[in-house]
Structure formats: structure tokens, C-alpha cells
Amino acid sequence: MINFNRIAQYTNTGIAQMKIAVIGSGNVCSNLANLFILAHHQVVLGSRDANKAKELAEPLGKNASGTTYAEAVVDADVIVIATPWSNNVTKDVIVELGDLSGKIVIDCTNPLVPDYMSNTLGHPISSAEEIAKLIPGAKIVKAFNTIFAEVMASGKQTFGEHKGTGFYCGDYPEAKDVVAKLIQDAGFEPVDAGVLKNARYLEAMAQLNLQIAYGLRGGTDVGFRYMRR
């Protein structure tokens, strides 16, 4: 059930505790879940294997729990999808999540090949737009895909005196407002990148990040900073 009152209170005041389902079992999932918990939100980790999800949730404290994909999203205000794109993993997971009509869905995915060194999709389309086709009743917002898991570790969101940038885009203003606040809660500076179509460019930015980090051995303790004068 979607709690519109809680979502509205969070959007207007930022003080409501959100129920967030984080779907996946990688470092992005566990680190991002921890940042949300530190901001006093309630997080359910979802995995195909409920026991694995519970193991991942255990060190995160009392506001974290773990269960199956389908059970994780039932009471969630926001669903975060951070599963691999290759081999149709994300598409298969979305089928298991069931009906997400009206839900806010944050797409953290990048359409990467298994070795990360290229994208399977290019500028004519994005994984975010493909996900929107699979769950047309949901409110998709692209976010967190340009941030390495290492920078999602607690205390690593700032570089000197500057917060790392958290780009986001989508077609639903009310959903984008919620996601912008969650980006702030996670310790990043939110920057609105426009409509969901612009996820094509955010995914290209993520690939650039990977090329520098892995291809040129620049490392993953890095982040984008969008600067204004």
C-alpha cells in the first residue's frame, strides 16, 4: 500500500521516516541502504534468496531487514533497483517484484557488459527508459548511477569541503522531489538533470567514470562535482 500522506510529509518537511526497499545484493545496495538508515529511514533489502538478504541486513541494525524481492516492495514508499543489467538480470528481477503501480522507483542501474568496459545500450535509449516500459504504472527516477559504491560508504560523500553530486532525472515532479531529498539524506548534493530521457547521458557519464577508474587505473574513490558560479 502506498502511504501518500507519509510521502507528502517527507516532501514538504523532510522529517517523515520513509520505507525504502533496496533491491539487489551488491556493494551499492548495502552501502546505500546504510546511508538511508543513518538518515533514520527504514530499509528492507530484497534478494531472490531471503536468507542472503537477511545476512546483508543484519549488520545494518534494527531499521534494516531482509526478505524476498516480492515481499520487500509490498509496503515500500520507494523502491531502489540496483541489480546487474547484463544477462537480463534486472528485467527478470522486475518480473518478480510484481505490481509496482504508483510506486516511486529509483533506477540505479547502468547497462553494462559483464566486464563493465562498455554499455549494451547507447544514446537512442537507456536502461531507465527500458525499465519504465516494463513497469509503466511506476514513477521512475534515475539516480545514484554515477556514484561508485566506494563513495557510498559512510563518511565518504564529501571531497574536501565539497559534497559529491547526485544527478537525478525523471518525468514525475513529485517523485523527483522525494528522490532529491533522499539524495541529500545520503550525503550528496542533488542536481536535477531533467526528464527521464536524459538518463541516456547519465549512463554515459557512468561509463566515462568506469573508463577512468578501471581502464586508466584512476580508482573508485572519486566522484563528479557539478559546479555553479
N, C-alpha and C positions, 0 to 999 in steps of 0.2 A: 504494500500500500504506500502511495506517495503522500508524504506529510507536507502539504503545501504551506501550512502555517509555519512550520519549522524552517522551511526553505526561505519563506518571505522574511521571517525574523532574522535569519542569518544574513540575507542580502541587505537588509535595512540597517542592522545594528552590528553584525559580525559576532554576536555573543552566543548564538544558539549552537549547541553541540550537534554536529552533523553525523549521520550514519553513512559510512563510506565502505563500499565493497571494493577491494583491490583484487583483481583477477590475474593470476599468474603466480609464479614461484621463483622468479629470478631476483637479482640484487636490486633492480629498480623497484620491484614490488615491496620487498621487505624494508628497504631504506625509505621509500616514500610513505609507506604505512607508518613507520616510526615517526616521521616528521609530522604527520597528521595527528598521531597520538600525543606527541609533545605539545601540540596546539589544542589538546583537550577534546579531540573528536573520537568517535567510536569507530573502530575498523574491524571488518570481517575479511579475512584472507580466503580467497576461493581457489580450489585446485580440483583436478579430476580425482585425486586421492585425498580424501578428507583428513586422513591421519597425517599426511605430509603438510597440509595446511595448518593443522593444529600444532605440529612441531615448529613451523615457522612463526606462528603467533605466540607461542609460549614465552620466548624471551622479551616480547614487546610489552608485557604487563597486562593488567586487569582489563584495560579498554580494548584489548585485541582478542580475537577468537578466529578459529579456522574451521572450514567446512567445505562442502562440495560447491561447484560452480553455481548450480541452480539455487541452492539454499542460501548462498551468500548474498544474492541480489534481491531476495524477497522483500526485506524491509529497508533496503538501502535508499537513501536520498540521492546519492551519487555513486556511479559505478566507474571504476578506473580499469581500463583494459590495457595490460602491459605484457602481452604474450608475444612469442615469436611469430613473424609473418610467414616465413618460409615453410614449405610443405603443408600449406593450408591450415596451420595450427590455429591461428586467430579465427579464421572462418569456421572451423569445426567447433571451437570453444563457444562462439556466438550462438550457434545452434543449441548447444547445451544450456545456455543461460535462459532460454525461454522468452516469454513475452516481456519486453522492456519498454512498452508504450508509455510515453510521458516521462520516462526517467532521464536524468542528466547523465550522459555517458562521456567520460573523458577518454579520448583515444591517445595513448602514449606510444603507439606502435610506429615503427619505420619499416618500409617494405624491403628488407634486406635479404640478400642471398646468405647462405649459411656462414660464409667467412667474413661477412659484414662489408666487404670491399666494393660493393656496388648495390644499386637498388633494382628491384624487379619491376618497379613502376617508375614512369618519368613524368614530365610536366603535363601531359594530357590528362592525367588522373593522379589520385593519391590514395593511400590506404584509408585515410579518413573518409573520403568520398565513397570508397568501396564498402566500408563499414556502414555508412549512412544508408546505402542501398539495402544492406542485409537487415537493418533494423529501422525501417522508415518512420516508425512511431516514436523513436527516441530523439532526444535533443543532444546531438553530437557536438563536442567541443574538442578541438585538437589542442593538447597542452603537454608539457614536460618531455616531449620527444627530442628536444635539442639539448637536454641536460644529461650528462653522464651520471651513471649510478654512483660513482665515487663522490660526486659533488652533492648527491642527495644524502650522504652520510651526515649524521648530526654534527653541527658546528662548521660545516664546510661550504655554506651557502654564500659566504662573503669572501671577496678578494681585496685585502686591504680594507679600505673604508667603503667599498662598493659591493652591493648585492649583485649576484648573478641575475641575468634577465630570464624571465619565464614568459616566452611568447605563447600566445593562445589565439585561436580563431574559431569562428562558428557562425551559424545563421540565426541563432536564437538569443537575443539580447539578455533575457532574464537568466538563461543558463550560463552565458558568458560572465555575468555579474557574479554568480556563485563561484565559478571557476577562478576568476580573478582574485577573489578573497581567499580561496584555498591556496593559490599560488603564494599570496602574501603570508598566509599561515605557515606555509612550508619554508619560508625564509627568503623567497626570491622576490624580485620586483616584476610585477606583471606588465606586459606590453601587449596591447590589443593589435593583432595582425590582420584584422578584418574578417571577411567571410570565410566559410569552410573551404571554398575553392583554393584559398591561399595556403592551405595545408601542403599543397604541392611544393611550395617554396620552403616551408619549414622542414619538410622531409629532405629536400636538397641540402639545406643548411646542416641537418644532422649528418648527412653523408660527407659533407665537407669536414665536419668535426672529426669523423672517423678516419678520413684520409690523412688528416694531420696527426691525429693521436696514434694511429696504428701504422699507416703507410709511411709516415715520416718520423715515427717514434717520438711524437711530441708528448705522449702521455695523456691520461684521462683526468688529471686533477686540473681541469681547465673549464672555462665557461664563456659564453657570449655575454657581452655587455652593450646594450643599446644606449647610446649617449645623446643627450639633447643639449643644445646651447640656448 
